[in-house]
């Protein structure tokens, strides 16, 4: 993670160069800061621009850069901390002098590092890593090929249809997915199928791999097309291929392609005679598949095997035509389940179990030692999977490795992951986009490279959670071991730390272990606890992490109010506190999540001043804390322009806060206190022209203006707001509203949606606990909700029926009814029946009857 190390130090220097920074550097010091920054930037450009086959040399360089930059950052941060915590002017002056001296040393070290790196020459004429790529490619084929398509029948039929379709023009059919998922096996089955071969005059198979070799590709094509192994110039080889295919109907398989550039060079070789020729292509990279595909045929995403198909593949590989002995079935299925549907893993498991006698005792030992067994499976698969990691651009590597630190099989919250990436300085600004948007693009890139799995989505299409396959997680852990990202898990002791590290605690603390040996020379920069417990002594240990930048101990039931204020380099903090605390020294905070530690009841409210934190992006401060009055801040006219998400629980100063956070994307106003000025507060929302998500709770009554102006609002969540139904119609004036959630939010017996009221983009409507609603009328029928996809009705005991025209909405996919009247249930069933009579079997209805 040399690239990420550079980014982190560059961020610190950027803060020092800002004119309004509290530690403004004298001009002489500033020159050295700028010089150091430029040298670091040159190193990062070097890593960005380096495209080499010589992976071994590159890793040596990265390790050298990482070690130097880590130590440089430690020295800079230690000196800065002394300045920040100095409580007398003489101490501060002494600390400033020390900082200047350290800066000069670091500047010199990085300068010479830069010179050293620029003199290094790569071996780009072939290397062990390039050979490994070829070996891994052939290993993958020999491991899972053998024309076995267990569980791929549907995939085969889809590709068969596309190959044999009646389209005349030359058609490219891409198959993409993660390494080991069976892309080559599927392509080989299609290629070897006798029915398909009979439809083509010429067939050829070429394997590309990571390092595209045009000459090798042409030689393979010439050999397949003409049977000749003639050695001649590349131009002549290309001419032979072109003439050999011209006027003939051909099927070409291009296996394991990694770049659009390779395709651009290859496609000139293939004539397009509008004779129904086909090119079948496999890749791990979705953007390559998107680049080559034809508009009528979207890329085929090769999916994981089901548990049943995984078992069938396993038994076919291990027992051939025999069945699995009944005594081994239960244990065997449990073992195969750990493969998570990856054919490569299933076949490797079958191979390993095939080397031992198939007895209950042997398999039981494997089941009892799954971690050790799958460690061996992982080792067998790493040479294949590591190709995807080695091909990653520098800016994605740290992001990918970080995901491996999360617990096995965990649904990873995307919003939290993005906040962590940003705080770790993994995300660089791109084309004036918000960092959160860039981070989302990073995540999508990792998904498109088949390294991360998209999991759940929000109704408006944004990703809610993601996952990582266990074998790829093991790859992360293997790589992070060399990158000093240390994971404490399963009660194991953390070894002495050498250099910086990030610690993610996955298992419960065991008191017999000394987790952080006092003789360790390392520096913990990140400490994250994943829902585990540890005793109070751990908190004193955390207080010793003087240079820590990310601290997430929210699941830990302990008061951290005395610890946090001294950790002055924090960029991310999530913890529980019992008393008020000062964050005055924590000027670099980007994410603050503070919740109450319930050791004793309290009604005492404590203000938290965030108004000096120019870098803050996410604030979630809960009772008994509240955000202080910005008017009384040290800089009362300040604006927190970077703040994206804000939850001002029970703050008496909501209006003032909103007026100083103009770029908010997400706002939650959750209040149980009484305000006499709610109209003024709601009016102030019009300042937030970029707001996308708004949650409002416990405002009674909530007043909505006819000229409501929130042009980018996509999601509105209302609870206990008592809005009259005729006023709800005004929400249709929100032009981009996609999701409307109302929980005891609306008041009255009749909701008549007038003809001119159109919720143009609303996709999701949930009405929850509207106990007085009796009648719902749509004057314009389906045109009132032209884009609705999901309708959720919960606890509407008096509603007579759902408007019949709801069923006519062309986009409607799902109606869910819970604890509503019998009339609502009947009308929902009637809507479904009418749609089915018109040939629409896509509309799903789910009904949970009312409790008696």
N, C-alpha and C positions, 0 to 999 in steps of 0.2 A: 504493500500500500504506500509506495513511495510517492505516487501522484497525490494521494489524499493527504499525506504528511506535509507536502509542499503547500497544498491548498490551505491547510489549517494555519500554518505559520504566515502565509501571505495575508490571510484574513486579519490576523492580529496586527500586522504591519499596516494594513489599510485603515484600521481603527485609529492608529497613532497618527496617521497622516491627515485625518479629518480635522478641519479647522475648529470645530466646536467640541473636540474631545477634551475630557477633563485633564488628561495628561499631555497637554500640548507640548510638543518637542521644540526646543530651541532650533534655530535655523541650522546650526552646525550639526546637531543630532539628526535633524530631518534629512539632511543630505545622505547620511550613512544609512538611514532607514530606507530611503528611496533606492540607493545603490544595492542594498541587500534584496529589496523587493524585485529589482530588475534581474538580478542573478537567479533568483528563485523562479521568476517567470520564464527565463531562458531554459532552465532545467525542465520545467513543465512542458514547454514547447518541444523540447527534445524528445520527451516521452510521448507526447501527442503525435509527433511526426514520424516516430520510429516504426517502420514496417520491415520486419526482418524474419528470416527463417531461423536465425540463430537464437532460439529461446533461452538456451543455457547462459549465453553471454549477457543477454538482456536481464535475466534474473539476478546475475551477479551485480550488474550495474544498479538495478533497483534496490538491492540490499544495501549497497554502499551509499546510495542517495538517502535511503530511508534512515539508516543509522546516523548519518551526519545531520540530517534535518531534524530528526527527533531530539538529538542532543542540543541542537541549536534552539529549538523551540523550548526545551526545558530551561535553558539558561535565560532566554528572553523572558519567559513567563515568571520564572523565579524572581528576576530583578524587578519586573513590573509589579509583582505582588508586594514586594517590600515597599515600593512607592505607595501603593494603594492603602496598605494597612498602617503606614506610618502615622503616628498620632501627635508628633511634634515636627515643627518646621526643620529643625536640625537633622532629625532622622530622615525626613523626606529628602533633604539636600544630599545627605550621604547616600541614600538609596538611588537618587538620580545619577550621582557620579558613578556608582557601581553599575547601573544600567548602561551608561555610556561606554564604560570599559568592556562590559560583556558584549555590547553591540559591535564594537570594533573587532573583537575576537571572532564573533560569529560571522561578521561580514567577510573577514579574511578567509575563514574556513570554507564558506560557501563559494567564494570567488575561486579558490584553488580546486574545489570539488568540480566546479563548472569547467575549468580548464582540463582537469583530469578526464571528465566524461567525454568532452568533445574530441579527445585524442584516441578514444577507443574505436577499434575497427571491428565490424561484424563479419562473420563468415557467412556470406549470403549465397554461397555456391553449394549449399547442401549442408545439413547438420544432423545431429542426433534427433533433434525434434522433428525435422522434416521427414526423416526415416521413420520416426515413431508414428507420424501421421499416416504414412503409407501402411505400416504394419497394423495400426489400429483399425484403419479402414478395412483391410482384408480380414482382420480378426473379427470385426463386427459381422461381416458377411458369413464367414465360416461358422460363427457361433450361432446365429439365429436364422440362417437361410434354409438350406436343404429343402426348398419348395414347400415348407410347412406353413399353411396360412390359417392355423387354428385361431378362431376368433376374429379373422379378417375377412370373412365371407362378404359382409356388407360392403367393406372397403373395396374388395375385388370387383363386386358387381357395379359399384359406382364408377370405378376406373374403366371397367369393361364397356359401360354405356358411353363414356366419353371418347374412348378410343374408336368405337364403332359407329358413332353418331354420323348423320348424313351431311354434316358440314363439309363443303368442298375444300375450303382454304386450309393451309398448313396450320395445325393447332398444337399449341404447347399445353401440356397437362402437368402442372406441378403438384408434388406431394411433399408436405413439410411436417416436421415434428421433431421432438428431442432425439438425441442420439440413443440408439438401442430400441427404438419403439417399433421398428419393423418396416421402415420405408423401403429399404432395398429388397427385403423379402417380398413385399407386395409387388414392387416393380418387376422383380424376377419372375414371379408367378404369372403376371400379365404377359411378360415378354416370351415366356416359354409355352404359353397356352397354345395348343395346336390350332384351335379355331381362329385365334388372333393371327398367328403366323401365316395361316392360309390366305389371309386377306391382304398381305403385303408382299411386294416383290423383293424388297431389301430390308434387312434388319441389322442393327448394329448396337453394341453396348459399349459405352466408354465411362470410365471412372475418373473423376476430376480431383477430388480431395482439396485440402486447403491451399496448396501451392499449385496454381494452374500452370500446366506445362503444355503449351499449344502444340509443340512438335509431337509429344507423346500421345496427345489426343488424336492428332491427324494420323499417326501411325496405326493406332487402334482402329480408327474408322476405315482406313485403307485395307487393313487386314480383314476386317469383317465384311467389307463390301466386295472386294476383289479377290481375297484370299492371298494377296501378295504381301510380302514383307520388304518391299523395295525401299532402299535408303536413297533419298533425294532431297532437294531443297524444300523448305516449308511451302513456298508458293506452288511448286509442282505437286506436292502432296495435296494441297487444298484444291488444285485443279482436278486431280484424280478423283477426289471425293465428290466434288461438285458434278463432274461428268458421270460418275458412277450412279448418282442419284437422280440426275436430270431426266425428267419424263417418266420416272418410276415412282410407284407408290411405296413409301418407306416408313418404317417405325424405328426411331432412334431413342435409346434410353441414355440419358445423361445423369449419372449417379453421383451424389454427394458433391454438389456444386456450392461454392461458398461466396461468390461475389457476382455482382451485376456486370462488372468489367469483363469477367471471363465469358459471360453469356454474350455480351456485345461483340467480343472477338469471334465467338463460335458461330453465331447465327448467320454470318455471311457465307458459311460453308454449305448451308442447306437451301436448295432451291424451293420456291413456292410455285408449284404448277397447278394449284387448285384441283388436286387429284386425291384429296382426303388422306394426305400423309400426316403422320403424328409424331410428336416428340414428347416423351415421358421423362420428367425431370424430378429428382429428389434433392431436398435441401433441409438443413436444420433452421434456416433463416426465413422468417415470414416475408421480410421485405424483398428478398430475392424471389420468392414465389410470387408475390404481388407484381413484381417488376416484369416477369416473363409471361404471366398468364394472359389468356385471351378473355375479352369482356364476357363472353357467353359461358365461360367455365371458371368459376372462382377456384382458388387453390384448395386442394383437398387436405384437410388437417387430420393426419393420422392420429387416432385417439388411443387411449390406454385400453387394455383388455379388461373385461369384466372379471369378477372373481371366478365365475364358472368357466369362462374361457381360459383364464390363467391356469386353472386346475387341469383342464383338458390338455393344454399345451404341455404342462409339466408331466402328466402321466404318459403322453405320447412320446415325449423325449426319453423318459426314464424306463418305461415298461414296453415301449413300442406298441405292438398290437394287443398285449396282455392288459388286463385291468389291474388296478392297485389292490393289493391285499386288504380286505375289509378292516383288519386290525390297525392298518396304517393310515386310513383315510382321514380320520379326525385330526391326528397330529400333522399329517401332510398338508391338509388344507390350511391349518393355522400357520405353518411355515411359509407356504406359498402366498398367503395373504400379505405377508410382510414385503412382498415384491411390488405391491401397489400397482399392479397391472402393466409393468414394464416387461415386454417379452425378453429383452436381453437378460434381465435379472432372473426371470423364471428359468431360462435355459441354463444359466450358470448354476443356479441352485440345483437343477436336475443333474447337471454334470458332477457337482460336488457330492451329492447324495448317492450318485451312481458308483462312486468309488468305495462305498462301504456296503456291507451286507444289509439288505432291506429288512431289518428286524425292528421290532417295537422298541427294544432297549436302545439301539443305536439312534433311532429317530427321536426318541424321548430325550436323549442327551443333547441332541441338537436343539430341540424345543426349549430345553432348560437353559441353554447358553446361546440364545438368539443373537445377542449383541456381538459375541465373539465370532459366531458363524457368519453373520452378515458383514462383519469386518472383512472376512476373507472374500465374500461375494463382492464387496465394494472394491477391494484391491484388484479383482479380476476385471472389473468394469471401468476402472479409472482411466486406463489408457484410451478408451473410447470417449468417455465423457469429458476428459480434460481438454480435448481438442476445442470444445465449445468455449471453455474458459480462456485458453490461450489466444483464441481469436477475438476476444472482447477488446474494444477500445479501452484506453486507460481510464477514462472517466466513469466507466461502468463497473470496473473490477471491484472497487471497494464497496459499492452498493450491493453487488451480488454476494460478496463474502459476508457482509453484515447480516444478510437474510439467514445465512447458515447458523447464526448464533441463536436464533429463536428455537423454542422447543420442537421436538419431532412431531410432525402431523398437526402443528398448530395452524389455526386460521389467523393469519397475521393482519391486524388492522392497518389498512393502507394509510389512513390519515396519520396514525402514530408513526408508522415507518417513515413517511415523508418528513415529518417533523424531526425525527432522529437523524435522517440523512442530512437535512439542512443544518442542524446543529453540529454535526460532525464535519461540516464543510465539504461534503462529498458532491454537492450540487453547485455548479457554476452558472452565473447569469448567462442568458442566451437570448439575443434579439429583443431586448427590452421586455421580456416575459417575466412574470412573477416567478420566484424560485419554486413555489409550489407547483406551478404549471410545468416547469422544466423537470422537476422531480417526477411528476406523472408521466412525462415523456420518457424519462429514464426507465421507469418501471415497465412501460409498454414496450420499450426496446428489449428489455430482458425477457419479457413474455414472448415477443416476436422471435427471439433467438432460442426459444424453447428451453430456457433456463429457470424461469419462474412460471407458476401455474396461476392463471386468473381463477378466482374462486367465486365469491358472491358479489353481486352488483346492487347499487341503489336503483330505485325505480327510474331515475332520470338518466341511467346508463353509466354513471360513474362507478368505478370499482370500489367495493366496500372492503374486501379482504382478498388476500392472495396466499398461496402455499408454495412449498418447495418439495420436490420428490426426495425421498430419503437418500437415494444414491447421490443426488446432486448436493444434498446437505452434507453428506460425508466428504464429498469433494471440497466443499467450502471449509470444513473443519480441517482437512488435510492441508489446504493452502494457508489458512489462517494460523496454523501452528508455526509456520515459517515467518508469518507476518506479525507475530506478537499480539494477536487477538486471542486472549486466553478465556476458555469457558470452564467454569467450575460446575460440575454436574455429577449427579448420582453419589453425593457425599464424598467426592474425591478431594484431596487436598491440593491447593494451588501451589505449584512449585515456585521456587524463587524467581522473581521477575527480573528480567534483564532488559532494560530499555522501557519504552512506553508500552502500555497494553490497554485493552478494553476487556472488562470482566463482565460476563453475563452469568448470573447465578440461576441455575435451573433446578436445583434440588435443595431440600431442606438442610440447613446447617447442622452439623454434628459437632458437639462441643469438644469431642476428643481430638479434633483436628485444629491445628493452627493454620488458618486459611492464608494469612498474609504474614509469612515469616519476617521477623523484625530485621534480619540480616539482608533482606532483599534490597537490591540497589535500583529496582525498577520504579516506575512512576505510573500510577493508575490514572488514566485519562477519562475512562468511562466505567460506570458501575451501574448495572441494571439487574434488578431482582424480578424474576418472573413468577410472582405469586407464591413466594416461599417465605418461611419464617426463619428468623435468627435472633439470638439473644441481644441484650442491650450492649454487650461488649463490642459487638460489631459496629455500633454507631460511633463509638470512640475511635475505632479503626478508620471508619469512613472520614471522620474529622481530620485524620492525618493525610488524607489525599488532597494536599494543598493545591495541586495544579489540575484537579479534576474539572472536566468540561461538561460531562453529561452524567446526571445522577437521577435515576428513576427507581425509587423505593416505595412507590405508592401502595403496593400490596402489603407493605410491612407496617404492622400496628405499633408504631413507636413515634414519639414526638421528636421531630428533627428541627424544631425552631431554634435551638442553640447551635446547631451544626451548620445550617445553610448560610448564614450571614458571613461566615469566615471563608467560604469557598468562592473566592472573588472572581475566578475565571469561568464560572458556570455559564454555559449557554443554554442548557436544558435542565430543568429541575421539576420533578414530580414527587411529592412527598406529603406526609401528614404532619400537621403541627397542632400544638395545643395553645400556644401563646402568640401574641403579636411578634412580629419580627421586622427588622429593617433590611431592606434590599439595596440600600444606598450605594454600597460598594460593588454591587453586581451589575455593572454597566453594560455587559455583553450579553445579558439574558435575551434569548429569543423565544423560549417556551417556558411559561410558568403554570404549573398545575399544583395547587395547594388545596388539600382537603383537611377537614377537622379530624383530629385524633380523639376518639370518644372514650377518654379515660374518666372524665367526669362531666356532668351536665353544666352548661354555661349559657348565659344570655348576653355575656359581654362581647360587644362587637369591637373589632380591631381594624383600623385602616391600614392599607398597604399602598405605598407610593410607587407607582410605575412610571412616573412622568419624566424621569431622567434616562429612561431606557430607550434610546433611539432605535435599537436593533430589534425590539420586541415584536414578535409575529403572532403569538398565540397566548391568550390569557384566560385561565379557568381558575378563578379564586372563589372558594365556597365559604359558607357560614362557618365560623363567626367572623371571617375576614370580609372586608369589602374594599373596593378601590376608592382611594382617597379623592378629595375634591381637587381637580386640576387647577382651579383658580387659586388655591392656596399653595400650589407647588412652588419649588425654587425657581422654576422657569414657567410662569403661569400662561404664557402664550405658546407653549410648545405644542407641536402636532406629532402624533405617533403615526407617521405616514406608512411605516412597514407593517403595522398591525393588521392581520388578516382575520383572525377569529377572536371573539370577545364574549365572555359570559359574566356580565356584571351582576352577580347575585346580590340582591338586597342592598344595593348601593343607593344612598340618598341623592347621588349626583349623576343620575343616568343621563340627563340632558347635556350636562357639561361634558361628560365623558364622550358621548356620541359626537359632539361638535369638535372634538379634538382627535377623532379617529376616522378621518374622512374616507379611507380606502378599504374599509371593512368588507369582507366577503361573507362572513357568517357572524350572526349576532343572536345571542339568547338573552332575553330579558325575563328572568325568572324571579318573581318578587312576591313575598307574602306580607310586605309592609304596605301602609296606606300612603298614597301620594295624592295631593290635591291638584297636581299639575300634569296629569296623564295626557291631557290634550296637547300640552306644550311638548312633552316628551315624544309623543307619536308624530307630531309635526316635524320634529327635528330629524326624523328618519329620512326625510327627503334629501338630506345632505348626502346620504349614502348611495350615490348613483351606481356604485359597483357591487352593491349588496346582492348576493345570490341565495342565501339561506337566512330565514328569520324565524325564530321561535319566540313566542310571547305567551306568558303564563300568568294567571291570577290578576289580570287587569279587568276590573268590573265597574262600570261598563267600558268596553273598548270602543273608541270613536274612530270611524274610518272616514276620511275626507273623500268627497266626490272626485277631486283632482289628485288622487293619490299618485305619487311619482316615484316608483322604484323600477326603472326600466329593465334591470337585469335580474330581478328576483325570480328564482326558479322554484324554490321550496318555501312554503309558508306553513308553520306548525303552530296551531292555536289551542290553548287549554284554559278552561275556566274564564272565558272572556265575555260571555253573555251577549253576543252580537245578534241583533234582530235579523231574521232571515232576509228581509228586504234590503238590508245593508250588505249582506253577504254578496249580493249581486254586484256590488261595486268592485269586488275583487277581480271581476272579469276585466277591469281596466288595467290590470297588470299584464303587459303584453307577452311576457315570457314565462308566466307561471306554469309549471309542469306538475307540481305536487301540492295538494291541499289536504292538510291533516287537521281535523277538528275533534277535540276531546272535550266534551261538555262545553263546547265553545259557542254554540248557536242557540238562540232563544226564540220560541214561538211555535205555533201549531201548523203554519202553512209556509211552504217554500215554493213560491211561484217564480220561475225563471222566465222573465219577459222575453219576447221575440228578439229584441235588439241586444240581449245580454248573451255574449258569446265568449266562452272560455277557450280561446283560440288554440292554446298549446297544452292544456291540462291533460296529463296522461294518467294521473293517479288521484283518486278521490276517496278519502276515508272519513266517514262520519261515525263518531264513537260516542255513545251515551248521549243521544239527543232524545231524551225521554218524552218530551212534549210534542215532537213532530208527528203530525197526523197525515198531512197531504203534501205531495211533491208533484208539481206540474211543470212540464217543459213546453212553453208556448211555441217554440221553434222546433220541437222534437229533437232529433239527433243533432241538429245544427247548433244547439246550445253547447254541446260538448263534442265537437267534431273529431278530436284526437284522443278521446278517453280510451285507455287500455285496461285499467284495473279499477273496479268499484268495490270498496270494502264497507259494509254496513254492520255495525256492532251495537247491540243493545238499543234498538229502536222499537220498543214494545207497542207503540200506538200507531206507527206508520201503516197506512192501509195497504199500500202496494208500491212497487217500483214502477215508474213510468214505462209504459209499453215500448215507447220509442227509444229507450235506452238500448234495446236489442238491435236497433237499426244502425247503431254507430259502427262504421266499417272497421275501425281499429280495435274494438273491444275484444279482449282475450280472456278476462277472468272476472267473475263476480263471486265474492265471498260474503256469506250471510251468517252471523253469529248472534244468537239470542234475540232475534227479532220476532215480529208478529207472524202469525200463520199466513196472513195475507201477503207479506213480503216474501216468504218462502214459496208460496204458490205462484206468485207473479214471476219470481226468478226461474222456476221450473218451466213456466209457460214460455218465457222468453227463449230459453234454451231449446224447447221443443219446436218453436216457430223457426228458429234459425236452422235447426237440423232439417226441417222440412224444405228449407231453401238450399240445402246442400252445404251448410256451414257447420262442420263438426269440430271446429277449432275452439269455440267458446266453451270454457270450463266453468262449472258451477260447484261451489263447495258450501254446504249448509250444515251448521251446528244448531240444532233446535234449541228453543228457549227452555231454560230450566223450569220445572214445575214446582 
